[in-house]
Amino acid sequence: QVQLVESGGGLVQAGGSLRLSCAASGRAFSSYAMGWFRQAPGKEREFVAAISWSGGSTNYADSMKGRCTISRDNAKKTVFLQMVSLKPEDTAVYYCAADPIWKSRPGTGELEYDYWGQGTQVTVSS
């Protein structure tokens, strides 16, 4: 079992930056792939970025490539999402999630992730 708590969301102007954090509890964090997803009002939750257990492999949604970087610190049981050049359409609740099943590359589908945080709101004003 792992529990996830996101932080770092807030209100930012278009073009600005934010760094989201996801703190995990549980011994097995370092063996889990981790992902970030987001859900905007009236829309389905969508994939943003994912990172393998070692940090050696990452995946990004096309909409976020070049504008975000996912990283992790296994010693601190924390995964990060650094976002730059934010746009109003990036406004959403951002969730981190953990996938306990080993894969050669971190997954991009919601159903691959068993554990979810409560989310943190990111609002980008124009």
C-alpha positions in Angstrom: 0.0 0.0 0.0 1.1 3.5 -0.6 -0.5 6.8 0.2 0.1 9.9 -2.0 -0.3 13.5 -1.1 0.1 16.2 -3.7 1.1 19.8 -3.1 2.4 22.9 -4.9 -0.7 23.8 -6.9 -2.0 27.3 -7.0 -2.8 30.3 -9.2 -0.3 31.4 -11.8 -0.4 33.7 -14.8 0.0 32.4 -18.3 3.6 31.9 -19.1 4.5 31.2 -15.5 5.8 28.1 -13.8 4.9 25.7 -11.0 6.5 22.7 -9.4 4.2 20.1 -8.0 5.2 17.6 -5.5 3.8 14.2 -4.5 4.9 12.7 -1.2 4.5 9.0 -0.7 4.3 6.8 2.3 5.0 3.1 2.3 8.2 1.0 1.8 7.7 0.1 -1.8 7.7 3.6 -3.3 11.1 3.1 -4.9 9.8 0.1 -6.9 6.7 1.9 -8.3 6.4 3.8 -11.5 4.8 7.1 -10.8 2.5 9.2 -13.0 0.9 12.6 -13.1 -2.6 13.0 -14.5 -5.0 16.0 -14.7 -8.7 16.6 -14.9 -10.1 19.9 -16.1 -13.8 20.8 -15.4 -16.1 18.9 -17.6 -13.4 16.8 -19.1 -12.0 13.3 -18.5 -8.8 12.8 -16.6 -5.8 12.7 -18.9 -2.2 11.6 -18.7 0.5 14.2 -18.2 3.8 12.5 -17.4 5.2 9.3 -16.0 8.5 8.1 -14.6 9.9 4.6 -14.0 10.9 3.4 -10.6 14.6 4.2 -11.2 13.9 7.5 -13.0 15.6 6.2 -16.1 12.6 6.2 -18.3 9.9 8.9 -18.7 6.8 9.4 -20.8 5.1 12.7 -21.6 1.8 13.7 -23.1 2.2 15.4 -26.4 0.5 18.5 -25.0 3.1 18.8 -22.3 6.3 17.8 -24.1 8.9 20.5 -23.7 6.9 22.3 -21.0 7.2 19.8 -18.1 9.7 17.6 -16.5 8.9 14.7 -14.2 11.5 13.6 -11.7 11.7 11.6 -8.4 13.8 11.4 -5.3 13.4 7.8 -4.0 15.3 8.6 -0.8 12.6 11.3 0.0 9.8 9.2 -1.5 8.7 12.2 -3.6 7.9 12.7 -7.2 7.9 16.1 -8.8 6.4 17.8 -11.9 8.0 20.9 -13.0 5.8 22.9 -15.4 6.9 26.0 -17.4 5.2 28.2 -20.0 1.8 27.4 -18.5 -1.3 28.1 -20.5 -4.9 28.7 -19.4 -5.8 25.3 -20.8 -3.4 23.7 -18.3 -5.9 24.6 -15.6 -7.0 21.4 -13.9 -6.7 19.3 -10.8 -3.4 17.4 -11.0 -3.2 13.9 -9.5 -0.2 11.8 -8.9 -0.5 8.0 -9.1 1.5 4.9 -8.4 1.8 1.8 -10.5 3.1 -1.2 -8.6 3.6 -3.4 -11.7 7.0 -3.4 -13.3 7.0 -2.3 -17.0 9.8 -1.5 -19.4 8.4 1.9 -19.7 6.1 3.8 -17.3 2.4 3.6 -18.3 0.2 6.3 -19.7 -3.2 4.8 -18.9 -5.2 5.5 -15.8 -6.1 1.9 -15.3 -2.4 1.0 -14.9 -2.2 3.0 -11.7 -3.5 1.5 -8.5 -2.9 4.3 -6.0 -4.0 7.9 -6.3 -3.6 11.1 -4.4 -6.4 13.6 -3.7 -5.2 16.1 -6.2 -3.9 19.6 -6.2 -5.6 22.5 -8.1 -3.6 24.4 -10.7 -5.2 27.5 -12.2 -3.6 29.4 -15.0 -5.0 32.9 -15.6 -4.8 34.6 -19.0 
